[in-house]
Amino acid sequence: MMELWNEFDRLVVFDTETTGIEFGTDRIIEIGAAALENGEEQGSFNALIRLPAGQTLPPFITQLTGITDEQLRDEGGGRPHGSGGVLPPAGRRGAAAAGGLQRPV
């Protein structure tokens, strides 16, 4: 990661939790992001996302993540449609990273 600081002034790192790994059927249930400048966290975001009505979490996912159906129901938001200004833009020399991949933004 230190090599990235030679290329970019700011990094935004994303992480998700899902109901599984099947693209067509599984859902994102949590998304988090952290903005870093010079190796220091400058802002962060975390949100739970409700499942569609009638769907529940597989027991394995609750065991793995610690996220429960009750948490999603009580604390989860609807399906997100973009960052909505959650984190400041990465800027001219910024990069976004997710799942070990990075791309300039």
Steps between C-alpha positions, in 0.01 A plus 500: 500500500789737562566504125154649443593811701766571235223519239204643690438764766175342617357148507143389559472136604168313486389179670175309475322214671260291294254215534730278291707500183239441226478820292145450377338404829704620798475851646730755656397538866771738622727753334782693656755750370796685643677800346874517564742786443870448568414176678258667744125443504316818401145369494303179504157362428319180594143393422285192528264430210161331549418185312189492279180404681483130577875436470713402800870456553651154465608380848860468376510869407373602844764278659774637271415871520309534824227686308146388587165525324384721787788744444422526129131552572552758777815682386522430127429750229354442158704406198762773440512684168847654531730654757273803545783709635581253775872556450674793334607431140839337458631807317746550220753250627269256676431131471219269603577147611271205562567132527873547445451686171570867454411740224555875456193718551 
